[in-house]
Amino acid sequence: MVDHRNPPKPPFYNSAKPGQCRWCGQDILKADGSINKRANWHKVCVAEYKLIHWPNETRKAVYKRDKGICSKCGHKCAHKYSDVWHLDHIKPLIEAQGDLNYWKLPNLQTLCQTCHHKKTGAEATARAEARRVAKLNEPDGSS
């Protein structure tokens, strides 16, 4: 079973050859156009990897982009302590099914604690209702 909370890694992440980027799979070239067999990452790929796989880097980037302002109510959230902000996936991770875009910055937003609890609760209620309706529509096998 795939863990929906952990972002997937590309198929060549663990099998990249020297000079091949572990993130994008492309060759890493030196200035003269030859393959740099001492490198495993493009600089831009390292940055993207960190934003997706390192939660502290993700949180820093989202807080900086959103300036700590809740996307729903506009409340200015504190960076730390009691008035803490929440990092929210606009499209929930439970729906990701291996799609890496669910972990990228366009799908992330700042929410205050109150708005995050409301949004998460509404999403959970909608999923439960969808399961209930699907179960009611299943054939019961008594044909």
C-alpha positions as CSV (number, residue, x, y, z in Angstrom):
1,M,0.0,0.0,0.0
2,V,1.3,3.5,-0.9
3,D,1.6,5.9,2.0
4,H,-0.3,9.0,0.8
5,R,1.5,11.3,3.2
6,N,5.0,10.7,1.7
7,P,5.8,12.1,-1.7
8,P,6.9,9.6,-4.3
9,K,10.4,9.5,-5.7
10,P,11.2,9.0,-9.3
11,P,11.9,5.4,-10.5
12,F,15.6,6.2,-11.1
13,Y,16.1,7.9,-7.7
14,N,18.0,4.9,-6.3
15,S,19.5,3.6,-9.6
16,A,20.9,6.7,-11.3
17,K,24.3,6.2,-12.8
18,P,27.1,8.6,-12.0
19,G,26.5,11.8,-14.0
20,Q,22.7,11.2,-14.1
21,C,20.4,13.4,-11.9
22,R,18.6,11.4,-9.3
23,W,15.6,13.7,-9.6
24,C,15.0,14.3,-13.3
25,G,17.0,11.5,-14.7
26,Q,18.9,13.7,-17.2
27,D,22.6,13.9,-17.7
28,I,24.5,16.4,-15.6
29,L,26.8,18.3,-18.0
30,K,30.0,20.2,-17.4
31,A,30.6,23.6,-19.1
32,D,32.4,21.8,-22.0
33,G,29.3,19.6,-22.6
34,S,30.8,16.4,-21.2
35,I,29.0,14.4,-18.5
36,N,30.0,15.2,-15.0
37,K,30.3,11.7,-13.5
38,R,31.0,13.2,-10.0
39,A,27.6,14.8,-9.7
40,N,24.2,13.2,-8.8
41,W,22.0,16.3,-8.9
42,H,21.3,19.4,-10.9
43,K,21.1,22.5,-8.7
44,V,17.5,23.2,-9.6
45,C,16.6,19.6,-9.0
46,V,18.1,19.7,-5.5
47,A,16.0,22.8,-4.7
48,E,12.8,21.1,-5.9
49,Y,13.6,17.9,-4.0
50,K,14.2,19.8,-0.8
51,L,10.9,21.7,-1.2
52,I,9.0,18.5,-1.6
53,H,10.8,16.1,0.7
54,W,12.1,18.3,3.5
55,P,9.2,19.6,5.5
56,N,11.2,22.5,7.1
57,E,12.1,23.8,3.7
58,T,8.6,23.5,2.5
59,R,7.2,25.4,5.5
60,K,9.8,28.1,5.1
61,A,9.0,28.6,1.4
62,V,5.2,28.7,1.9
63,Y,5.4,31.0,4.9
64,K,7.7,33.4,3.0
65,R,5.5,33.3,-0.1
66,D,2.2,33.8,1.8
67,K,3.8,36.2,4.4
68,G,2.0,34.1,7.1
69,I,-1.5,35.3,6.0
70,C,-4.3,32.8,6.0
71,S,-5.5,32.1,2.5
72,K,-9.2,31.8,3.7
73,C,-9.8,34.6,6.3
74,G,-6.7,36.8,5.8
75,H,-5.6,36.5,9.5
76,K,-1.9,37.2,10.0
77,C,-0.5,34.1,11.7
78,A,2.5,34.1,13.9
79,H,5.5,32.1,12.8
80,K,5.7,30.3,16.1
81,Y,4.0,29.9,19.5
82,S,0.3,30.1,20.2
83,D,-1.0,31.7,17.0
84,V,0.7,29.2,14.8
85,W,-0.1,28.7,11.1
86,H,-0.8,25.5,9.3
87,L,0.6,24.3,6.0
88,D,-2.4,23.0,4.0
89,H,-2.5,21.0,0.7
90,I,-5.3,22.6,-1.3
91,K,-6.1,19.3,-3.0
92,P,-5.8,16.7,-0.2
93,L,-3.0,14.2,-0.2
94,I,-5.4,11.3,0.2
95,E,-6.3,12.0,-3.5
96,A,-2.7,12.2,-4.8
97,Q,-2.3,8.5,-5.9
98,G,1.4,9.1,-6.5
99,D,1.0,12.5,-8.3
100,L,4.0,14.5,-7.2
101,N,2.2,17.8,-8.0
102,Y,0.2,17.4,-4.8
103,W,3.4,18.2,-2.9
104,K,4.5,21.2,-5.0
105,L,4.1,24.9,-4.0
106,P,1.1,25.6,-6.2
107,N,-0.9,23.1,-4.1
108,L,0.2,24.5,-0.8
109,Q,-1.3,27.3,1.2
110,T,-1.1,29.0,4.6
111,L,-4.2,28.5,6.8
112,C,-4.8,29.7,10.4
113,Q,-5.7,26.8,12.8
114,T,-9.4,27.6,12.7
115,C,-9.7,27.6,8.9
116,H,-7.5,24.5,8.6
117,H,-9.8,22.6,11.0
118,K,-12.9,23.7,9.2
119,K,-11.5,22.8,5.7
120,T,-10.1,19.4,6.9
121,G,-13.4,18.6,8.6
122,A,-15.5,19.5,5.6
123,E,-13.2,17.3,3.3
124,A,-13.5,14.3,5.7
125,T,-17.3,14.7,5.9
126,A,-17.5,14.8,2.1
127,R,-15.3,11.7,1.7
128,A,-17.4,9.8,4.3
129,E,-20.6,10.8,2.5
130,A,-19.2,9.7,-0.8
131,R,-18.3,6.3,0.7
132,R,-21.8,6.0,2.2
133,V,-23.4,6.8,-1.2
134,A,-21.1,4.4,-3.0
135,K,-22.0,1.6,-0.5
136,L,-25.7,2.3,-1.0
137,N,-25.3,2.0,-4.7
138,E,-23.4,-1.3,-4.6
139,P,-25.3,-4.3,-5.9
140,D,-26.2,-6.4,-2.9
141,G,-25.9,-9.7,-4.9
142,S,-29.6,-10.6,-4.5
143,S,-30.6,-10.7,-8.2
